Amino acid sequence: MGLAAPAAAHTPVLLGSDDTVDALDTSPFAPIGTVSFAFYGRTSAVGDTRAVRIQLSRGEPFHAQLLIPDLAPENELPVPQLPRLSILGPDRAVTTLDNTARAPFFEPFTQTSYLTLADTASAAQAGTYTLVVTGSAPARFVIATGDTEQFGAPLVNATAATLSDVQTWYRTPPTSGTG
């Protein structure tokens, strides 16, 4: 599956350094998990996490992807240093996706290029899915969720980013300790 344009079809959301697995109650939450969101984040150290949550009904399509900018330093990282996406399902089962793919993706709206590291889709269980990216090195990443374009879709604990926000995120390389 290809990623629909993160900033055009996916509502862009910038993740902050406080959107961690240790602060799930205040992490971004999409109450309609079929709506397309692109969560732009960065990790700054080994073990650094960023987390988002989406709500789905039984049988709805669950779709999630992990991408990195096709820029240094991310596109030069060896696989063990790439970010990893883990999914905690409503049944509390954890699935960590393989991050070895590097499928190129060009996003025309923002004029940005990415490498898709992981892509998963399935019929959903009813409940909340928690998507956690864990860093093994300073890196930018995108968690893309959902496939249905709906501008102005509800979002809790976050607001939509602007085109300028996304382009600044893209142009600013990660450094240790920047969060």
Backbone bond lengths (Angstrom), bond angles and torsions (degrees), N, CA, C in turn:
res aa  C-N    CA-C-N  psi(-1)  N-CA   C-N-CA  omega(-1)  CA-C   N-CA-C  phi
1 M - - - 1.450 - - 1.511 109.27 -
2 G 1.293 117.69 140.51 1.452 121.71 177.22 1.503 110.90 -96.20
3 L 1.281 115.67 154.41 1.452 121.14 177.79 1.507 109.13 -81.04
4 A 1.307 117.27 125.74 1.453 120.59 170.91 1.516 106.51 -70.69
5 A 1.290 116.75 145.62 1.460 123.77 -173.22 1.522 112.96 -38.33
6 P 1.355 118.16 114.94 1.449 120.69 -175.98 1.520 114.23 -55.78
7 A 1.309 119.65 -41.42 1.460 119.58 -176.24 1.518 112.16 -95.54
8 A 1.313 118.31 -13.67 1.458 120.52 -179.29 1.518 109.89 -95.77
9 A 1.332 117.81 -62.46 1.457 120.80 -178.47 1.522 111.21 -85.71
10 H 1.308 117.86 -31.31 1.457 121.87 177.89 1.525 108.52 -93.58
11 T 1.318 116.92 130.98 1.461 120.30 175.34 1.526 108.05 -68.61
12 P 1.340 118.07 122.02 1.467 120.17 -177.64 1.528 111.87 -80.89
13 V 1.330 115.53 139.04 1.462 122.60 178.55 1.522 107.43 -137.48
14 L 1.337 117.27 128.22 1.468 120.65 175.76 1.523 109.41 -89.49
15 L 1.326 115.85 129.63 1.455 120.93 176.27 1.523 109.43 -88.96
16 G 1.316 115.76 143.45 1.457 120.94 178.04 1.514 111.46 -101.72
17 S 1.318 116.05 171.48 1.464 121.32 -178.71 1.527 111.84 -66.58
18 D 1.339 117.56 -15.68 1.463 120.56 178.89 1.527 112.76 -91.86
19 D 1.319 118.76 -1.60 1.469 122.52 179.64 1.527 109.65 -87.84
20 T 1.325 115.99 65.67 1.463 121.84 -173.70 1.523 110.99 -107.40
21 V 1.311 115.03 171.42 1.457 120.90 177.60 1.531 110.39 -65.36
22 D 1.330 117.46 -22.33 1.463 121.33 178.83 1.523 112.94 -81.41
23 A 1.333 117.45 -5.86 1.470 121.27 -177.75 1.529 110.37 -131.14
24 L 1.329 116.46 46.86 1.466 119.90 -175.33 1.522 113.26 -60.21
25 D 1.335 117.94 -34.61 1.465 120.12 -178.30 1.519 112.86 -61.84
26 T 1.326 116.84 -23.61 1.467 119.86 -179.82 1.521 112.54 -112.76
27 S 1.323 117.40 6.02 1.469 120.11 178.55 1.525 109.89 -76.25
28 P 1.337 117.90 158.89 1.460 120.71 178.82 1.532 111.31 -55.40
29 F 1.331 115.01 138.40 1.463 122.05 -177.56 1.518 109.23 -134.26
30 A 1.341 115.66 123.12 1.467 122.03 176.19 1.527 107.55 -102.30
31 P 1.351 117.93 105.79 1.461 120.04 -176.88 1.529 114.06 -70.29
32 I 1.328 117.58 -14.47 1.464 121.66 174.71 1.529 105.98 -118.10
33 G 1.320 116.51 91.86 1.456 122.29 -170.90 1.516 115.98 -70.32
34 T 1.328 117.65 -9.88 1.469 119.59 176.80 1.520 111.68 -83.49
35 V 1.332 117.17 -14.26 1.466 121.74 178.62 1.523 108.62 -73.73
36 S 1.319 115.60 141.54 1.463 120.55 -175.53 1.531 112.03 -82.22
37 F 1.326 114.68 123.89 1.459 122.88 175.40 1.524 108.58 -128.75
38 A 1.322 116.28 148.14 1.461 122.70 171.48 1.525 106.43 -121.48
39 F 1.322 115.86 112.72 1.460 122.32 -178.79 1.525 108.10 -97.86
40 Y 1.324 116.29 111.80 1.465 123.55 -176.99 1.522 108.89 -94.99
41 G 1.326 116.59 123.65 1.452 119.62 -178.63 1.507 112.11 -143.91
42 R 1.310 114.02 -177.77 1.459 121.02 176.12 1.519 107.98 -150.56
43 T 1.321 114.35 148.62 1.457 120.84 171.81 1.522 106.83 -112.25
44 S 1.328 115.44 151.92 1.461 118.44 -174.95 1.523 113.86 -119.00
45 A 1.336 117.41 -6.21 1.463 119.47 -177.05 1.526 109.60 -160.71
46 V 1.320 115.63 166.80 1.459 121.08 175.15 1.526 108.82 -59.65
47 G 1.324 116.77 129.74 1.457 121.57 178.52 1.515 114.94 85.55
48 D 1.323 117.91 -5.77 1.460 121.94 177.13 1.531 108.40 -64.52
49 T 1.337 117.79 137.37 1.463 121.13 -178.39 1.521 111.57 -124.55
50 R 1.326 114.45 155.73 1.464 123.17 168.92 1.521 105.53 -136.00
51 A 1.340 116.78 140.61 1.461 120.11 -174.65 1.520 111.58 -137.09
52 V 1.325 114.65 144.86 1.465 122.93 173.10 1.523 107.15 -136.11
53 R 1.331 115.11 161.06 1.463 120.01 179.45 1.521 109.45 -130.60
54 I 1.331 115.74 144.32 1.462 121.15 174.77 1.524 108.70 -133.77
55 Q 1.318 116.12 147.86 1.467 122.68 -179.54 1.520 108.89 -107.73
56 L 1.320 116.41 133.29 1.463 121.38 178.19 1.525 110.29 -135.16
57 S 1.317 115.40 153.56 1.461 122.14 172.73 1.520 108.88 -94.72
58 R 1.312 115.79 158.26 1.470 121.11 -179.58 1.526 110.35 -56.01
59 G 1.334 115.41 130.34 1.455 121.51 176.13 1.517 115.30 87.39
60 E 1.341 117.80 -13.60 1.472 119.44 176.84 1.525 109.01 -66.47
61 P 1.334 116.89 156.00 1.465 118.34 179.12 1.528 111.75 -73.42
62 F 1.324 115.66 125.43 1.461 122.07 172.39 1.523 106.51 -99.64
63 H 1.330 116.80 127.54 1.458 121.03 178.99 1.522 108.36 -142.00
64 A 1.320 116.15 128.77 1.465 121.02 177.69 1.522 109.30 -143.37
65 Q 1.325 114.61 145.50 1.458 121.87 177.84 1.521 109.23 -137.35
66 L 1.330 115.00 152.91 1.457 122.29 172.48 1.518 107.44 -120.80
67 L 1.328 115.71 125.51 1.462 121.64 179.22 1.521 109.33 -127.93
68 I 1.333 114.89 158.15 1.460 121.92 171.02 1.521 107.59 -128.53
69 P 1.339 117.84 154.65 1.464 118.96 174.03 1.527 109.84 -61.57
70 D 1.312 116.12 143.33 1.467 120.18 174.67 1.528 107.60 -84.48
71 L 1.324 114.12 62.71 1.467 124.18 -178.15 1.522 108.42 -141.16
72 A 1.328 115.55 157.90 1.459 119.96 170.23 1.533 107.62 -72.84
73 P 1.295 119.62 142.72 1.451 126.32 8.15 1.535 114.17 -90.04
74 E 1.347 117.59 -11.94 1.468 119.00 -172.44 1.525 113.45 -59.14
75 N 1.338 117.66 -45.34 1.466 118.98 -175.85 1.530 112.70 -73.37
76 E 1.325 117.27 -2.72 1.465 121.92 177.17 1.530 112.42 -105.89
77 L 1.329 116.76 -4.90 1.464 119.80 -177.69 1.527 110.97 -72.40
78 P 1.339 117.33 137.43 1.463 119.08 171.91 1.535 108.95 -69.59
79 V 1.317 116.51 156.33 1.468 121.46 -175.68 1.530 112.91 -49.11
80 P 1.345 120.56 -44.52 1.471 118.54 -178.80 1.537 114.02 -61.66
81 Q 1.332 118.22 -18.47 1.464 120.67 -179.35 1.530 112.91 -100.13
82 L 1.327 117.80 -1.74 1.463 120.54 178.48 1.528 110.27 -74.97
83 P 1.334 117.13 151.64 1.464 119.08 174.65 1.528 110.45 -60.98
84 R 1.336 115.58 154.15 1.471 122.15 178.22 1.519 108.70 -122.03
85 L 1.333 116.39 142.30 1.463 122.02 176.43 1.518 109.10 -107.56
86 S 1.330 115.14 122.50 1.464 121.74 174.30 1.517 108.17 -114.01
87 I 1.317 115.45 142.86 1.460 121.59 -178.37 1.521 108.32 -120.24
88 L 1.328 115.37 122.34 1.458 122.16 174.88 1.517 106.50 -100.32
89 G 1.330 116.50 112.42 1.460 121.02 -177.58 1.515 112.19 -81.32
90 P 1.332 116.56 170.92 1.466 120.75 177.97 1.530 112.85 -58.71
91 D 1.335 117.02 -25.07 1.464 121.45 178.66 1.526 112.01 -84.51
92 R 1.340 116.85 4.15 1.467 125.68 179.10 1.525 112.84 75.18
93 A 1.338 118.02 5.57 1.463 121.01 175.56 1.526 108.75 -75.16
94 V 1.333 116.07 138.25 1.463 121.61 -179.48 1.526 109.00 -107.48
95 T 1.333 115.37 130.50 1.459 122.09 174.78 1.517 107.56 -121.49
96 T 1.323 117.40 123.06 1.460 121.57 174.73 1.520 107.39 -102.82
97 L 1.330 115.59 121.88 1.457 120.90 -175.30 1.521 111.71 -77.40
98 D 1.316 114.90 146.08 1.453 122.24 172.74 1.533 107.29 -64.09
99 N 1.308 118.08 134.08 1.474 121.15 -177.46 1.525 112.26 -115.47
100 T 1.320 117.13 32.27 1.462 119.81 -174.44 1.522 114.12 -95.90
101 A 1.323 118.46 -10.10 1.472 119.90 177.04 1.528 108.52 -72.09
102 R 1.290 116.97 153.36 1.470 121.38 174.72 1.521 107.89 -142.96
103 A 1.330 115.50 57.58 1.464 120.97 -178.39 1.526 109.41 -76.71
104 P 1.336 118.33 123.08 1.467 120.53 -179.53 1.522 111.69 -69.74
105 F 1.321 114.73 145.01 1.460 122.05 177.68 1.527 108.37 -144.66
106 F 1.328 117.21 124.57 1.466 121.88 176.08 1.517 108.45 -104.49
107 E 1.322 116.47 128.50 1.455 122.46 -179.67 1.526 107.81 -102.64
108 P 1.337 118.47 106.06 1.463 120.85 -171.75 1.528 114.92 -68.77
109 F 1.328 118.56 -30.91 1.459 120.42 -176.59 1.530 111.33 -64.40
110 T 1.336 116.22 -44.03 1.468 120.47 -179.45 1.521 112.26 -96.73
111 Q 1.350 116.47 -6.02 1.467 121.34 -177.64 1.528 110.52 58.05
112 T 1.337 115.64 45.83 1.454 121.62 -179.05 1.527 109.81 -124.34
113 S 1.328 115.85 150.30 1.464 121.89 -177.89 1.525 110.13 -117.04
114 Y 1.319 114.80 142.06 1.458 122.16 -176.19 1.517 110.77 -133.45
115 L 1.327 114.63 165.33 1.455 122.94 167.88 1.525 106.76 -119.46
116 T 1.326 116.63 124.61 1.459 121.13 176.96 1.522 107.79 -82.71
117 L 1.335 115.80 118.84 1.461 121.22 -179.38 1.521 112.22 -90.82
118 A 1.327 117.06 -33.69 1.462 121.45 -175.93 1.517 109.33 -151.02
119 D 1.330 115.61 148.15 1.463 122.16 -178.15 1.524 107.22 -150.85
120 T 1.324 117.21 125.43 1.459 120.63 179.33 1.519 110.24 -138.50
121 A 1.313 115.63 146.64 1.463 121.72 178.15 1.522 108.62 -149.03
122 S 1.328 115.77 142.65 1.463 120.96 178.53 1.522 108.83 -165.43
123 A 1.317 115.55 172.42 1.465 120.41 171.42 1.531 106.99 -77.16
124 A 1.314 115.81 135.81 1.463 120.86 -174.34 1.520 112.77 -81.34
125 Q 1.312 113.90 153.53 1.455 122.60 163.03 1.528 105.82 -86.56
126 A 1.304 118.01 161.06 1.460 120.72 176.29 1.520 109.46 -76.30
127 G 1.333 115.86 131.65 1.451 119.56 175.33 1.509 113.63 134.51
128 T 1.322 114.36 -165.58 1.457 121.71 -175.88 1.524 110.67 -97.32
129 Y 1.324 114.48 131.55 1.461 122.62 173.37 1.521 107.47 -102.86
130 T 1.322 116.78 133.63 1.457 122.18 174.98 1.520 107.49 -109.01
131 L 1.328 115.93 125.05 1.462 121.84 179.85 1.520 107.51 -109.89
132 V 1.327 116.16 121.68 1.459 121.96 -174.49 1.524 109.52 -123.19
133 V 1.323 115.91 124.91 1.459 121.14 171.76 1.520 107.30 -99.19
134 T 1.331 114.98 130.85 1.461 121.53 177.14 1.518 108.32 -115.18
135 G 1.319 115.44 130.33 1.454 120.93 -179.03 1.512 112.45 -91.20
136 S 1.325 114.34 148.17 1.463 121.33 172.13 1.519 110.64 -119.51
137 A 1.338 114.79 0.54 1.466 123.40 178.35 1.524 105.90 -168.19
138 P 1.326 118.71 160.86 1.463 119.08 173.68 1.534 109.64 -58.07
139 A 1.342 116.68 127.12 1.463 120.05 -177.34 1.521 110.96 -162.02
140 R 1.332 114.74 147.98 1.464 121.95 169.38 1.525 107.71 -90.35
141 F 1.330 116.66 152.36 1.461 121.36 178.83 1.525 109.09 -154.57
142 V 1.326 115.18 165.16 1.463 122.51 173.08 1.521 107.64 -131.00
143 I 1.329 116.51 129.22 1.463 121.76 167.69 1.522 105.36 -100.11
144 A 1.319 117.45 117.70 1.465 121.57 176.52 1.520 107.91 -105.29
145 T 1.331 115.89 132.53 1.461 120.88 -179.99 1.516 109.68 -131.57
146 G 1.311 115.22 154.70 1.463 121.12 174.64 1.511 113.25 69.65
147 D 1.330 115.04 166.01 1.461 121.82 -178.25 1.522 113.48 -132.23
148 T 1.328 117.80 -6.43 1.459 120.86 -175.83 1.521 110.09 -97.71
149 E 1.317 116.28 120.21 1.463 120.89 178.83 1.524 109.28 -75.50
150 Q 1.328 115.86 124.74 1.465 121.32 177.28 1.523 108.15 -150.95
151 F 1.310 116.11 96.41 1.455 119.53 179.51 1.519 109.60 -68.50
152 G 1.312 115.75 140.95 1.457 120.79 -177.98 1.517 112.77 77.96
153 A 1.330 117.28 16.49 1.467 120.77 178.99 1.523 109.39 -63.10
154 P 1.325 116.69 149.47 1.462 118.93 -179.51 1.526 112.00 -63.46
155 L 1.311 114.17 142.98 1.456 122.64 178.97 1.523 106.99 -149.14
156 V 1.315 116.78 128.67 1.463 122.38 -177.17 1.531 108.78 -107.74
157 N 1.324 116.76 139.79 1.472 123.99 177.78 1.523 113.46 67.26
158 A 1.322 117.66 22.36 1.466 121.45 178.37 1.524 108.29 -165.27
159 T 1.323 115.52 164.52 1.462 121.47 174.33 1.521 108.46 -131.39
160 A 1.313 114.98 157.63 1.463 120.04 178.86 1.525 109.75 -65.06
161 A 1.321 115.49 142.14 1.466 122.18 177.18 1.523 109.51 -86.75
162 T 1.317 115.67 161.11 1.464 121.32 176.11 1.526 109.59 -92.41
163 L 1.323 116.00 167.11 1.461 121.17 174.64 1.528 109.73 -57.06
164 S 1.315 116.72 -42.92 1.463 121.34 178.96 1.531 111.37 -61.28
165 D 1.344 116.92 -41.08 1.470 120.97 177.50 1.529 110.87 -58.32
166 V 1.340 115.74 -46.09 1.467 120.52 -178.24 1.525 110.58 -65.47
167 Q 1.321 117.10 -43.37 1.461 119.94 -179.42 1.531 111.57 -65.98
168 T 1.325 117.65 -37.50 1.465 120.82 176.47 1.525 110.13 -64.99
169 W 1.332 117.14 -45.35 1.469 121.45 176.62 1.529 109.74 -55.87
170 Y 1.326 116.63 -44.86 1.467 122.50 -176.63 1.531 111.44 -64.86
171 R 1.325 116.86 -40.44 1.471 121.51 -175.33 1.529 113.21 -81.72
172 T 1.326 118.19 -11.85 1.463 121.31 -174.93 1.527 110.38 -100.90
173 P 1.335 117.12 105.33 1.468 119.35 -178.86 1.526 111.12 -64.36
174 P 1.324 115.95 151.13 1.461 119.34 178.20 1.526 110.78 -75.03
175 T 1.310 115.20 151.85 1.461 121.14 172.78 1.518 107.79 -137.11
176 S 1.299 116.62 157.27 1.461 120.20 178.41 1.510 110.05 -58.01
177 G 1.329 114.78 133.29 1.451 120.57 175.71 1.509 115.75 81.94
178 T 1.375 119.76 5.90 1.464 119.50 -178.71 1.506 112.83 -87.14
179 G 1.340 117.61 -17.07 1.453 120.63 177.78 1.431 116.57 68.04
